[in-house]
């Protein structure tokens, strides 16, 4: 691997263990620890631990768990950790629309404190007043940030929050006698795919608006799409290509005039905190991903949490319970007659809320605005540098400047060299980087998506850019190195036909054995 003098690119090589899954390490009789049997005096006092369990709850056979020695377990999981990359280890701006950014470690200390980590959801409300206060105050922050009148922190994620919005939309029209009539949901091709998917799960027919020549959602197509069947609009703004729609208020007015509701997907709000508000753009509902914008780890490192806000008119439809304060005590209010009902077990992911609460308090109002400004600055710096690389482009002329991310294209490089976006993704892994392409379908040809966030320094951005430049040069001079990558990473190419064949899917070891032996 030849790296140019002066480049910030590192000579990276990842550990590769070819590690088996834990079930394949099973050796009958091996144990990590031997749990001593209870003394007779303890058995006499509390029983054998099984006698009080109803027969219907007892397994007929012991679970087929792997039997593995303690040292082997330790080696197994440490080896797996060496085969991973993440936001704390590498420059992860190539994760695209998922906003993988720095999550302050002091907030992890708060969340792991037994006062937070060991709260049980069945505890009496009088014993969790502090937790309920955090939830109530966090809701207040979100109301200020969005302009909405009420928030639920119950949804498990952004996609779950979208499903909740779809359920609220349906309940709203149902109470007006139009539940069956209004069965169409409008979204845009560059909004998050969950906006269409979650609404479809709720039963809505999806109408998708494509961009005009400038990259903005086509307002004429919207005008043609609305009708007496329109339930509403779910839209991301800025969309996944990073372009902010300056006519967004017109969009909400068109939908409102047709009798629909408008839901704002603000999963990635890094670039607009303190700059724009959902209420001011005419939205009836919005949500934030705490695990993207508000300083908690992304869902896979999470768990996740989607904060769902509505205007006063829709408050009565929110999922129960809501956190309230009677002047003396905080409590969970289940008395919401028109509620869509409980949408998950218990209330929500409190430790995620606590991390976001601490993150917001540490920044303050001015700090939140600074987050947006730096995220936009970083993104536009990267935009300028990438579009100077021969073979890369940023489609749609209306978006000369973008907000927090950009969907770029390698189409020119592909036509010149035959190296495609997947090849470049695998080669970037050889330098410790991740590069994401796009949601399907690929509306932008040969896409790749960059979202720098506010977390990264100029040096780190330059390191990533040097990685892109190096791979592009290899595509022209030694294309086989790129097309046969990765060479230094544990990432590997797979037969993608599996993704399209449910008969091959195996989400558990038991399912794998059943399907593939």
C-alpha positions as CSV (number, residue, x, y, z in Angstrom):
1,X,0.0,0.0,0.0
2,X,1.7,3.2,-1.2
3,X,0.6,6.3,0.5
4,X,1.6,9.7,-0.9
5,X,4.0,11.8,1.2
6,X,2.0,14.5,3.1
7,X,-1.2,12.5,3.1
8,X,-3.0,12.1,6.4
9,X,-4.0,8.5,5.4
10,X,-2.9,5.9,7.9
11,X,-1.3,2.5,7.1
12,X,-4.1,0.5,8.6
13,X,-4.4,-3.3,9.1
14,X,-7.2,-4.8,11.1
15,X,-7.0,-7.9,13.3
16,X,-8.6,-10.9,11.5
17,X,-9.4,-13.9,13.6
18,X,-11.8,-15.8,11.4
19,X,-13.8,-16.3,14.6
20,X,-16.6,-18.9,14.9
21,X,-19.9,-18.0,16.3
22,X,-20.3,-18.9,20.0
23,X,-22.5,-21.9,19.3
24,X,-19.7,-23.5,17.2
25,X,-17.4,-23.2,20.2
26,X,-19.7,-25.5,22.3
27,X,-17.9,-28.3,24.1
28,X,-20.1,-30.5,26.3
29,X,-19.2,-30.3,29.9
30,X,-17.3,-27.0,29.8
31,X,-18.2,-24.3,32.2
32,X,-17.2,-20.7,32.8
33,X,-18.1,-21.0,36.5
34,X,-19.5,-23.7,38.7
35,X,-22.4,-22.3,40.8
36,X,-22.4,-23.9,44.3
37,X,-25.5,-25.6,45.4
38,X,-27.5,-23.8,48.0
39,X,-26.9,-24.8,51.7
40,X,-29.7,-26.9,53.3
41,X,-30.5,-24.1,55.7
42,X,-31.2,-21.7,52.8
43,X,-33.4,-24.3,51.1
44,X,-35.3,-24.8,54.3
45,X,-35.9,-21.1,54.5
46,X,-36.8,-20.1,50.9
47,X,-37.2,-23.4,49.1
48,X,-35.4,-24.8,46.1
49,X,-36.2,-21.9,43.8
50,X,-38.4,-23.9,41.5
51,X,-41.3,-25.1,43.6
52,X,-43.1,-21.8,43.3
53,X,-42.9,-21.6,39.5
54,X,-46.1,-22.7,37.7
55,X,-45.7,-25.8,35.6
56,X,-46.8,-24.0,32.5
57,X,-43.7,-21.7,32.9
58,X,-41.2,-24.5,33.2
59,X,-39.3,-25.8,30.1
60,X,-39.7,-29.4,29.2
61,X,-36.1,-29.5,28.2
62,X,-33.1,-27.3,29.1
63,X,-32.2,-24.6,26.5
64,X,-29.5,-25.6,24.1
65,X,-27.0,-22.9,25.2
66,X,-23.3,-23.2,24.3
67,X,-21.0,-24.7,26.9
68,X,-17.8,-22.7,26.7
69,X,-15.0,-22.2,29.2
70,X,-14.4,-18.8,30.7
71,X,-11.1,-18.1,29.0
72,X,-12.5,-19.0,25.6
73,X,-15.5,-16.8,26.2
74,X,-13.2,-13.9,27.0
75,X,-11.0,-14.5,23.9
76,X,-14.1,-14.9,21.7
77,X,-15.7,-11.5,22.5
78,X,-12.4,-9.6,22.6
79,X,-11.5,-11.0,19.2
80,X,-14.9,-9.9,17.9
81,X,-14.3,-6.4,19.3
82,X,-11.0,-6.2,17.4
83,X,-12.9,-6.9,14.2
84,X,-15.2,-3.9,14.6
85,X,-15.0,-0.2,13.8
86,X,-17.1,2.6,15.3
87,X,-17.5,6.2,16.2
88,X,-15.0,6.0,19.0
89,X,-12.3,4.3,16.9
90,X,-12.4,5.7,13.4
91,X,-13.5,8.7,11.4
92,X,-17.1,7.6,10.8
93,X,-18.5,10.4,8.6
94,X,-19.2,7.9,5.9
95,X,-22.1,6.3,7.8
96,X,-24.4,8.6,5.8
97,X,-27.8,9.4,7.1
98,X,-27.4,7.7,10.4
99,X,-25.6,10.5,12.3
100,X,-22.9,8.5,14.0
101,X,-21.2,11.2,16.1
102,X,-19.4,11.5,19.4
103,X,-21.3,10.5,22.5
104,X,-19.8,12.1,25.6
105,X,-18.5,9.4,28.0
106,X,-19.6,11.2,31.1
107,X,-23.2,10.6,30.0
108,X,-22.5,6.9,30.0
109,X,-21.4,7.2,33.6
110,X,-24.7,8.9,34.4
111,X,-26.7,6.2,32.6
112,X,-24.8,3.3,34.3
113,X,-25.3,4.7,37.7
114,X,-27.4,2.2,39.7
115,X,-29.9,5.0,40.4
116,X,-30.7,5.0,36.7
117,X,-29.6,1.5,35.5
118,X,-31.5,-0.4,38.2
119,X,-34.8,1.4,38.2
120,X,-37.5,-1.2,37.6
121,X,-40.6,-0.2,35.5
122,X,-42.9,-1.6,38.1
123,X,-41.6,0.6,40.9
124,X,-44.1,2.9,42.6
125,X,-44.1,6.4,41.0
126,X,-43.2,7.9,44.4
127,X,-39.8,6.1,44.2
128,X,-38.8,7.4,40.7
129,X,-39.6,11.1,41.0
130,X,-36.2,12.0,39.7
131,X,-36.5,9.9,36.6
132,X,-40.0,11.3,35.9
133,X,-38.7,14.8,36.4
134,X,-35.9,14.2,33.8
135,X,-38.5,13.0,31.4
136,X,-40.8,16.0,32.0
137,X,-37.9,18.5,31.6
138,X,-36.6,16.7,28.5
139,X,-40.1,17.1,27.0
140,X,-39.9,20.8,27.8
141,X,-36.6,21.0,25.9
142,X,-38.1,19.3,22.9
143,X,-41.2,21.6,22.9
144,X,-38.9,24.6,22.8
145,X,-36.7,23.2,20.1
146,X,-39.7,22.1,17.8
147,X,-42.5,24.5,18.8
148,X,-44.8,21.5,19.5
149,X,-47.2,21.5,22.4
150,X,-46.7,18.0,23.8
151,X,-44.3,15.2,23.5
152,X,-44.3,11.4,24.2
153,X,-40.9,9.7,24.8
154,X,-42.5,6.3,24.5
155,X,-41.5,5.3,20.9
156,X,-38.6,2.9,20.6
157,X,-37.0,4.5,17.6
158,X,-37.5,6.9,14.7
159,X,-39.3,4.3,12.7
160,X,-41.5,3.5,15.7
161,X,-42.3,7.2,16.1
162,X,-43.3,7.4,12.4
163,X,-45.7,4.4,13.0
164,X,-47.1,6.3,16.0
165,X,-47.6,9.4,13.8
166,X,-49.4,7.2,11.2
167,X,-51.6,5.8,14.0
168,X,-52.4,9.4,15.3
169,X,-53.2,10.5,11.8
170,X,-55.6,7.6,11.3
171,X,-57.3,8.2,14.7
172,X,-57.6,11.9,13.9
173,X,-59.4,11.2,10.6
174,X,-61.4,8.4,12.2
175,X,-62.8,10.8,14.8
176,X,-63.9,13.1,11.9
177,X,-65.7,10.3,10.1
178,X,-63.0,10.1,7.3
179,X,-60.9,7.2,8.5
180,X,-61.8,4.9,5.6
181,X,-61.8,7.7,3.0
182,X,-58.4,9.2,3.7
183,X,-56.2,6.2,2.9
184,X,-53.3,7.8,1.0
185,X,-50.0,9.0,2.5
186,X,-47.7,11.3,0.5
187,X,-43.9,11.2,1.0
188,X,-40.8,12.0,-1.1
189,X,-38.2,9.7,-2.6
190,X,-35.4,11.3,-0.6
191,X,-37.3,11.2,2.7
192,X,-36.3,8.3,5.0
193,X,-37.7,5.0,3.7
194,X,-39.3,4.5,7.1
195,X,-41.7,7.3,6.3
196,X,-43.3,5.2,3.6
197,X,-42.7,1.8,5.3
198,X,-44.2,2.6,8.7
199,X,-47.3,4.3,7.1
200,X,-47.7,1.3,4.8
201,X,-47.7,-1.0,7.8
202,X,-50.5,1.1,9.2
203,X,-52.4,0.4,6.0
204,X,-51.9,3.6,4.0
205,X,-51.3,3.6,0.2
206,X,-48.1,5.4,-0.5
207,X,-47.7,8.2,-3.1
208,X,-44.0,9.2,-3.6
209,X,-43.0,12.6,-4.9
210,X,-39.8,12.8,-6.9
211,X,-37.4,15.8,-7.1
212,X,-37.6,18.5,-9.7
213,X,-34.5,19.5,-11.8
214,X,-33.1,21.5,-8.9
215,X,-33.3,18.6,-6.4
216,X,-36.3,20.0,-4.5
217,X,-39.4,18.0,-4.0
218,X,-41.6,18.7,-6.9
219,X,-44.4,21.0,-5.7
220,X,-46.5,20.6,-8.8
221,X,-46.4,16.8,-8.3
222,X,-47.6,17.4,-4.7
223,X,-50.5,19.6,-6.0
224,X,-51.5,16.8,-8.4
225,X,-51.2,14.1,-5.6
226,X,-53.4,15.7,-2.9
227,X,-57.1,14.9,-3.0
228,X,-60.0,14.0,-0.7
229,X,-58.2,10.7,-0.1
230,X,-55.1,12.4,1.3
231,X,-54.5,11.5,5.0
232,X,-51.3,13.5,5.2
233,X,-47.6,14.1,4.3
234,X,-44.6,12.6,6.0
235,X,-41.4,14.3,4.8
236,X,-37.8,14.7,5.8
237,X,-36.3,18.2,5.5
238,X,-33.5,18.6,4.7
239,X,-33.9,15.4,2.8
240,X,-31.3,12.6,2.6
241,X,-29.4,14.4,-0.1
242,X,-28.9,17.3,2.2
243,X,-31.0,19.9,0.4
244,X,-33.3,22.0,2.5
245,X,-36.6,22.7,0.8
246,X,-37.2,26.5,1.0
247,X,-40.9,26.1,0.1
248,X,-41.7,23.7,2.9
249,X,-44.4,26.0,4.3
250,X,-46.1,25.8,1.0
251,X,-46.1,22.1,1.1
252,X,-47.8,21.9,4.5
253,X,-50.3,24.5,3.4
254,X,-51.2,22.5,0.3
255,X,-51.7,19.3,2.4
256,X,-53.7,21.2,5.0
257,X,-56.0,22.7,2.3
258,X,-56.7,19.2,1.2
259,X,-57.7,18.2,4.8
260,X,-54.5,16.2,5.6
261,X,-52.0,16.3,8.4
262,X,-48.3,16.9,8.1
263,X,-45.6,14.9,10.0
264,X,-42.0,16.1,10.0
265,X,-39.3,13.4,10.1
266,X,-36.5,15.1,12.0
267,X,-34.4,12.0,12.7
268,X,-31.3,13.9,11.6
269,X,-31.7,17.4,13.0
270,X,-28.0,18.1,13.5
271,X,-27.9,20.9,11.0
272,X,-31.1,22.8,12.0
273,X,-31.1,22.9,15.8
274,X,-32.1,26.4,16.9
275,X,-32.3,27.5,13.3
276,X,-35.7,26.1,12.2
277,X,-38.7,24.7,14.0
278,X,-41.3,22.2,12.9
279,X,-44.2,24.3,14.2
280,X,-43.0,27.4,12.2
281,X,-43.1,25.3,9.0
282,X,-46.7,24.4,9.6
283,X,-46.3,20.8,10.8
284,X,-48.8,19.0,13.1
285,X,-46.3,16.4,14.3
286,X,-42.6,15.8,14.4
287,X,-40.1,13.4,16.0
288,X,-36.4,13.4,16.9
289,X,-34.1,10.5,17.2
290,X,-32.3,10.9,20.5
291,X,-29.8,8.4,19.3
292,X,-28.8,10.5,16.3
293,X,-29.1,14.2,17.1
294,X,-29.1,14.3,20.9
295,X,-25.9,12.6,22.0
296,X,-27.0,9.0,22.7
297,X,-25.3,6.2,20.7
298,X,-27.0,5.1,17.5
299,X,-29.6,2.4,17.7
300,X,-27.4,-0.6,17.2
301,X,-25.2,0.7,20.1
302,X,-28.2,2.0,22.0
303,X,-31.0,1.2,22.5
304,X,-32.8,3.8,20.5
305,X,-35.5,6.4,21.3
306,X,-37.8,8.5,19.2
307,X,-39.3,11.6,20.8
308,X,-42.7,12.3,19.3
309,X,-44.2,15.8,19.4
310,X,-47.7,17.1,18.4
311,X,-49.7,20.3,18.4
312,X,-52.3,20.8,21.0
313,X,-55.1,19.6,18.6
314,X,-53.5,16.2,18.5
315,X,-52.4,15.8,22.1
316,X,-55.4,13.7,22.9
317,X,-54.2,11.0,20.5
318,X,-50.7,10.5,21.9
319,X,-49.8,7.1,23.2
320,X,-50.5,6.6,26.9
321,X,-49.1,7.3,29.4
322,X,-47.8,10.8,29.4
323,X,-45.6,12.3,32.1
324,X,-47.3,15.0,34.1
325,X,-46.9,17.1,37.2
326,X,-49.6,18.0,39.6
327,X,-47.7,20.8,41.4
328,X,-46.2,18.4,43.9
329,X,-45.5,15.1,42.2
330,X,-44.6,13.8,38.8
331,X,-46.8,10.9,37.6
332,X,-47.7,8.8,34.6
333,X,-51.1,9.9,33.2
334,X,-53.1,7.1,31.6
335,X,-56.3,9.1,31.4
336,X,-56.2,9.9,27.7
337,X,-59.5,8.8,26.3
338,X,-58.7,9.2,22.6
339,X,-55.1,7.8,22.9
340,X,-53.9,5.5,20.2
341,X,-53.0,3.2,23.1
342,X,-49.8,2.0,24.5
343,X,-47.3,1.5,21.7
344,X,-44.5,-0.3,23.6
345,X,-43.9,-2.1,26.9
346,X,-43.5,0.3,29.8
347,X,-42.7,4.0,29.0
348,X,-39.5,4.2,27.1
349,X,-35.7,3.9,27.2
350,X,-34.9,6.0,30.3
351,X,-31.1,5.7,30.1
352,X,-31.2,7.0,26.5
353,X,-33.4,9.9,27.7
354,X,-30.9,10.6,30.5
355,X,-28.0,10.8,28.1
356,X,-29.8,13.3,25.9
357,X,-31.0,15.3,28.9
358,X,-27.3,15.6,30.0
359,X,-26.2,16.5,26.5
360,X,-28.7,19.3,26.1
361,X,-28.0,20.7,29.5
362,X,-24.3,20.7,28.9
363,X,-24.7,22.7,25.7
364,X,-27.6,25.0,26.5
365,X,-29.5,26.9,23.9
366,X,-26.5,28.6,22.4
367,X,-24.6,25.4,22.3
368,X,-27.4,23.6,20.3
369,X,-27.2,26.4,17.7
370,X,-23.4,26.0,17.6
371,X,-23.9,22.2,16.9
372,X,-26.0,23.1,13.9
373,X,-23.5,25.7,12.6
374,X,-20.5,23.5,12.9
375,X,-22.3,20.5,11.4
376,X,-23.2,22.6,8.4
377,X,-19.7,24.1,8.2
378,X,-18.1,20.7,8.3
379,X,-20.5,19.3,5.7
380,X,-20.0,22.2,3.2
381,X,-16.2,21.9,3.7
382,X,-16.3,18.3,2.7
383,X,-18.8,19.1,-0.1
384,X,-16.3,21.5,-1.6
385,X,-13.3,19.1,-1.3
386,X,-15.2,16.0,-2.7
387,X,-16.5,17.8,-5.7
388,X,-12.9,18.8,-6.5
389,X,-12.1,15.1,-6.9
390,X,-12.3,14.2,-10.5
391,X,-15.0,11.5,-10.9
392,X,-17.1,12.6,-8.0
393,X,-20.1,14.9,-8.2
394,X,-23.0,16.3,-6.2
395,X,-26.2,15.9,-8.2
396,X,-28.9,18.6,-8.4
397,X,-27.9,22.2,-9.1
398,X,-30.3,23.7,-6.6
399,X,-28.3,22.4,-3.7
400,X,-25.0,24.3,-4.2
401,X,-24.9,24.4,-0.4
402,X,-26.2,21.5,1.7
403,X,-27.2,21.3,5.3
404,X,-25.8,18.3,7.3
405,X,-25.1,15.7,4.7
406,X,-24.8,15.1,1.0
407,X,-25.5,12.2,-1.3
408,X,-22.7,12.2,-3.9
409,X,-22.2,10.2,-7.0
410,X,-19.3,8.2,-8.5
411,X,-21.0,7.9,-11.9
412,X,-18.2,9.7,-13.7
413,X,-15.5,7.6,-12.1
414,X,-17.5,4.4,-12.9
415,X,-17.9,5.3,-16.6
416,X,-14.2,6.0,-16.8
417,X,-12.7,3.1,-14.8
418,X,-15.4,0.4,-14.2
419,X,-14.9,0.8,-10.5
420,X,-18.3,1.2,-8.8
421,X,-19.5,2.6,-5.4
422,X,-19.4,-0.9,-3.8
423,X,-15.8,-1.4,-4.8
424,X,-14.8,1.9,-3.3
425,X,-16.7,1.1,-0.1
426,X,-14.8,-2.1,0.4
427,X,-11.5,-0.4,-0.4
428,X,-12.1,2.4,2.1
429,X,-12.5,-0.3,4.7
430,X,-8.8,-1.2,4.1
431,X,-7.9,2.2,5.6
432,X,-10.3,1.9,8.6
433,X,-13.1,3.9,7.1
434,X,-16.7,3.2,6.4
435,X,-18.5,4.5,3.3
436,X,-22.2,4.1,2.9
437,X,-23.9,4.2,-0.5
438,X,-27.6,5.0,-0.3
439,X,-31.1,3.7,0.5
440,X,-32.5,1.7,-2.4
441,X,-33.6,2.5,-5.0
442,X,-30.5,4.3,-6.2
443,X,-32.1,7.5,-7.5
444,X,-28.6,9.0,-7.5
445,X,-26.5,6.8,-9.7
446,X,-23.4,5.2,-8.1
447,X,-24.2,7.0,-4.8
448,X,-22.3,7.5,-1.6
449,X,-23.4,9.5,1.4
450,X,-21.3,11.6,3.8
451,X,-22.5,13.2,7.0
452,X,-19.6,14.9,9.0
453,X,-21.7,16.1,12.0
454,X,-20.2,18.6,14.4
455,X,-17.9,16.2,16.2
456,X,-15.0,16.0,13.8
457,X,-12.0,18.3,13.5
458,X,-10.7,19.6,10.2
459,X,-7.7,17.2,10.6
460,X,-10.0,14.2,10.8
461,X,-12.1,15.4,7.8
462,X,-8.9,15.8,5.8
463,X,-7.8,12.3,6.8
464,X,-11.0,10.8,5.4
465,X,-10.8,13.0,2.3
466,X,-7.2,11.7,1.7
467,X,-8.7,8.2,1.9
468,X,-11.2,9.0,-0.9
469,X,-8.5,10.7,-3.0
470,X,-6.2,7.7,-2.6
471,X,-8.8,5.1,-3.6
472,X,-9.8,7.2,-6.7
473,X,-6.2,7.4,-7.8
474,X,-6.0,3.6,-7.4
475,X,-9.2,3.2,-9.5
476,X,-7.4,4.9,-12.4
477,X,-3.9,3.3,-12.0
478,X,-4.5,-0.1,-10.3
479,X,-8.3,-0.8,-10.5
480,X,-7.9,-4.4,-9.6
481,X,-6.7,-3.4,-6.1
482,X,-10.0,-1.6,-5.6
483,X,-12.2,-4.2,-7.3
484,X,-10.7,-7.1,-5.2
485,X,-10.8,-5.2,-1.9
486,X,-10.8,-5.5,1.0
487,X,-7.3,-6.6,1.7
488,X,-6.5,-5.3,5.2
489,X,-10.0,-5.4,6.7
490,X,-12.2,-8.2,8.0
491,X,-15.1,-6.8,5.9
492,X,-15.9,-9.3,3.2
493,X,-18.1,-9.6,0.1
494,X,-21.1,-11.8,0.3
495,X,-23.7,-13.2,-2.0
496,X,-26.3,-10.5,-1.8
497,X,-29.0,-12.8,-3.3
498,X,-29.6,-13.9,0.3
499,X,-31.2,-10.5,1.0
500,X,-33.9,-11.2,-1.5
501,X,-34.8,-14.7,-0.5
502,X,-36.6,-15.1,2.8
503,X,-36.2,-18.8,2.6
504,X,-32.5,-18.3,3.3
505,X,-32.8,-15.8,6.2
506,X,-31.7,-17.0,9.6
507,X,-31.9,-14.5,12.4
508,X,-31.0,-17.1,15.1
509,X,-28.7,-20.1,15.4
510,X,-31.7,-22.4,15.7
511,X,-33.1,-21.0,12.4
512,X,-29.7,-21.4,10.7
513,X,-29.5,-25.0,11.7
514,X,-33.1,-25.7,10.6
515,X,-32.6,-24.1,7.2
516,X,-28.9,-24.8,6.4
517,X,-28.0,-27.7,8.6
